[in-house]
Amino acid sequence: MHCPNAFRTAPCPAGNIFTLGNVRIQFITSRLIRFEWSENGVFEDRQTLAVVNRDAGPVPFHVQGEGDVWLLRSDNVCVRLLANTERLSGANLSVDFKLNGERITWNPDQEDDENLGGTIRTLDGINGNKQRIETSIATPHGLDNEIAIMKEVDLGKGFVSRSGWSLIDDSKTIAIDQIGDQKWIAPRSPGRHQDLYLLAYGHEYKDALADAARVFGAQPLPPRYTLGYWWSRYWAYSDEEIENLVRNFEAMNTPLDVVVLDMDWHLEGWTGYTWDRRYFPDPDEHLDWLRRQGLKVTLNLHPADGVGKHEEPFEDMAAALGLDCATTERIPFRITDPTYMKYYFEILHQPEEKRGVDFWWMDWQQGESTEMPGLDTLPWLNQLHWENLEDRPDREGKRALIFSRFGGYGAGRYAIGFSGDTFSNWESLAFQPRFTATASNVLYGHWSHDIGGHMPGEIEPELYTRWMQFGMFSPILRTHTSKNMKAERRVWEYPAPYSDIMMSTIRHRYELVPYIYSENRKAHDSGISLCRPMYYEHPESEEAYAHADQYMFGDGMLVAPVVTPVDKACEMAEVTVWLPEGEWFDTARGMREQGGQTIARHYLIDEIPVFVRPGTVIAGQVCPKRLNDACYKNLVMSIYGGEAGEYLLYEDDGLSTDYLEDRYASIRMSHRVEGDTRIVEVKKETGHFKGFENERSLEVRLEGSAPPLSVRLANDPLDYAYRLEEVATGWSYRARTGTVVVKMARIDLARGADIRLAYAPGNLHSPLVDGSKGLFSRMSRANTINTMLTQGRILHPDERLGQELAHAANRISRRPETFEREMTGVKARLGDWCGVLDCLGRSSGIRGWPNNERLAQARVAINILKSQR
């Protein structure tokens, strides 16, 4: 169908609505159109559990037609409608729009086979990306025994599709009535009806998501503390065990923000509202102690069984509902009853919140059948919990927060998502990057996974380490496991080097919080989630769709988590990454890479493949113990080469809803190159909020850099300090990672800081530093093997060559002026070292070590060294 160019101009109807008989069409935007059909001509103007807003302002469109054929055209689409009393179908409705300059025609009968997916309620029972499906075998005699097959998980339909259009069917979603000052669920009007939302955005995915957020609701900005580490385990903890656990975190210098208490906080049973005094003899004092440690607490909740007679609040609940305690054994859970739900909050939950519970874990996805036909319990329960927290004066402006399962379209309005009981295996880890990023297609950007998996719980150190690394670059970092004696989630209980790597991973997560929080604010404003697929930025690249296991982590980072075990022949895992056009910087290896290609690289157990563009600035902080401060008191600015770059750091108080009233601040971090000098500037840009402080400490890190000749703060030269931690202000060079660190004990953000690093000619972008971070990591491991291969007598005249080369970083850090000579020597003699290792591996008769084991170890070291070259 082709829309003619000539239209009779008509004024924009009220609400952008056109009605013809039993069909109503609303242009919410010029590309997002609502189509309704009702057999009795009654249309739906109320909100639903999915849709909260249909008014995005006036949308100019033109109308042409008479009798049976009508054409409606906005700036982007042309709708053809035939007058018909039958439901909407390809026989009476079609829409034309452009996709990459070509005309596309849509009609309601089409299947969207190219939809890019959304997400699902839970990963319960899903192993990797496979789900167990019960089916029956057809035989000549009918259906035979049921069998189970494993089928790939269907992630449903999202708001974006390669077809250029996406259709959201809201026909069966329960409506919300405004009854006085209360909103409550209500059935749709009687009779058959259709309620369809067409998003015809072509491949402009970001625009589609931004407009979808206006209709289905924006993602809220979670409290800042949720970005820290959550401790969770399904275990019958006592208060003493929890407190000792917190002390262990402190002793191991590992930050922690959220303590999750699973089902055993209450008396036996699936549902419970009474503290088990055997484990928690004084819950008030225990919660107060946790609060004094700066920690937040969430309790597990399964409300399905109502309130039993054994529960402490039973009598109050019965009295409030007018029930006789003597004849009532259990008060059933009635989510459709506003009176029950009123006291559900006031009697069962609010006293615990006053006691010290910060939010609830809605560990429940059952109950799609209720007294109201068509009501899915979960999204309504999520909405009620959220609104109860949002509307209460006693919460003094704190943000609402629940931790629950995905409840369908619109669920992203209620962060944070619990993805369910995952399997503890490599396959499940491998599925989670794609699963997390794809959820952004339905505006669900705050998934929290069981890091390490839930069942059976036991997990090898390497897998747990890689899972923690993915958790660091995911929306929420929460470890979890089942009641299994072999299941361990305390990272310090694992052997070296895994324990150190995992504790470092948690600390690094805390350092990144300023960046993550800023990107979450962007998600609230734009609809583009923190973790998102590559095709948002590169919709016409086939590779962007093919490489679903990598994702953008905010605007600045491309993450490709390691999700397979290391190859024992080189102690590294291979990762294949697609890099879009242009230059990239591999932050793990300190290596520049050219984009426009798919590359395969190898990574040691402590390396995470994260790529940034040259010039990128990542805002951070010196790792804190908790995330309770109103502002970041110890700022970090990490710069990744390039000629220039900047980042606008977003700050608010991290806890209140004041950010919705524009009470926040922004700090501009920028850098540029002039000649052989890099100029770095940090200054408050705009805004203010309660708790904002102008005076902070600042640490500037230039990654992948050679050492400068000098560093100045404004006009004052800064002294070099090998042990930078022992001085308040100065600079140092960490040759092992190729990082220049400039440390300032105090700057005034209102006045700003101006740092100038002067380099020797040619050293600003020295090729000698390219890849040095990965090289020194590999030399360190190879040297450990080298040392084991040497014995009491000399086996090779250069057997200490590895020691010399591996420790060049230390010598450079102590004397940065030796950088060029040392690095040139290292790169020139790597081949000689491989020869030494080969000779050492072939030596025999030493301490009874079998020749084949020595040779195998030598070859591992050689492979490690060669992987970087």
VENNORRA-V445470 format. One record per helix or strand. SS is the DSSP state (~ for helix, > for strand). FROM is the first residue (numbers start at 1). TO is the last residue. If there is no record, write none. Layout:
SS:FROM:TO / SS:FROM:TO
This chain:
~:14:16 / >:17:20 / >:23:27 / >:32:38 / >:47:48 / >:62:66 / >:69:73 / >:77:82 / >:93:99 / >:102:106 / >:115:115 / >:126:127 / >:130:139 / >:142:152 / >:161:161 / >:166:169 / >:175:179 / >:182:186 / >:193:199 / ~:205:216 / ~:224:227 / >:229:231 / ~:239:251 / >:258:261 / ~:263:265 / >:266:266 / >:275:275 / ~:283:292 / >:296:301 / ~:303:305 / >:307:308 / ~:314:320 / >:330:331 / ~:338:355 / >:359:362 / ~:377:390 / ~:393:395 / >:398:398 / >:402:404 / ~:411:413 / >:417:418 / >:423:423 / ~:426:442 / >:447:448 / >:451:451 / >:455:455 / ~:461:472 / >:477:479 / ~:491:493 / ~:498:526 / >:531:532 / ~:534:536 / ~:542:546 / >:551:553 / >:557:559 / >:567:567 / >:572:579 / >:583:586 / >:591:594 / >:597:603 / >:610:612 / >:616:621 / >:634:640 / >:644:651 / >:656:656 / ~:657:661 / >:665:674 / >:677:687 / >:695:703 / >:710:713 / >:716:717 / >:720:720 / ~:724:726 / >:730:734 / >:739:748 / >:753:758 / ~:767:769 / ~:772:789 / ~:801:806 / ~:808:814 / ~:816:842 / ~:851:868
